[in-house]
Amino acid sequence: MAPSPKPPQPPTGEIASTAEQIKKALECDCVKELRDGPCGRQFVDAFTCFHMSTEAVKGGDCFLPNKAFAECLGANPSVATTKEGGSMQMPRFPSENPLVKT
């Protein structure tokens, strides 16, 4: 699978605090299974991209990282199970970003 594109960058003064907030959030035990599982890289890329997004539609520039994460979850169904043993419904992504006007 191709690597996810680099996340968007907020204005210079905000980068350090945003990056620190992302780092702290990713250290939470509540995302440990996602972060350390088979889709960890894709999860971190999508999560980081969303929080670094500066688009008017927050995360609108994160289509590819989110699509990669969804595809990884689809290929690894054990990651997308609930604590009750059921599975989450996986999102279906269009082949292209619907927010980008062509």
Rosetta blueprint (number, residue, H / E / L):
1 M L
2 A L
3 P L
4 S L
5 P L
6 K L
7 P L
8 P L
9 Q L
10 P L
11 P L
12 T H
13 G H
14 E H
15 I H
16 A H
17 S H
18 T H
19 A H
20 E H
21 Q H
22 I H
23 K H
24 K H
25 A H
26 L H
27 E L
28 C L
29 D H
30 C H
31 V H
32 K H
33 E H
34 L H
35 R H
36 D H
37 G L
38 P L
39 C L
40 G H
41 R H
42 Q H
43 F H
44 V H
45 D H
46 A H
47 F H
48 T H
49 C H
50 F H
51 H H
52 M H
53 S L
54 T L
55 E L
56 A L
57 V L
58 K L
59 G L
60 G L
61 D L
62 C L
63 F H
64 L H
65 P H
66 N H
67 K H
68 A H
69 F H
70 A H
71 E H
72 C H
73 L H
74 G H
75 A H
76 N L
77 P H
78 S H
79 V H
80 A H
81 T E
82 T L
83 K L
84 E L
85 G L
86 G L
87 S E
88 M L
89 Q L
90 M L
91 P L
92 R L
93 F L
94 P L
95 S L
96 E L
97 N L
98 P L
99 L L
100 V L
101 K L
102 T L
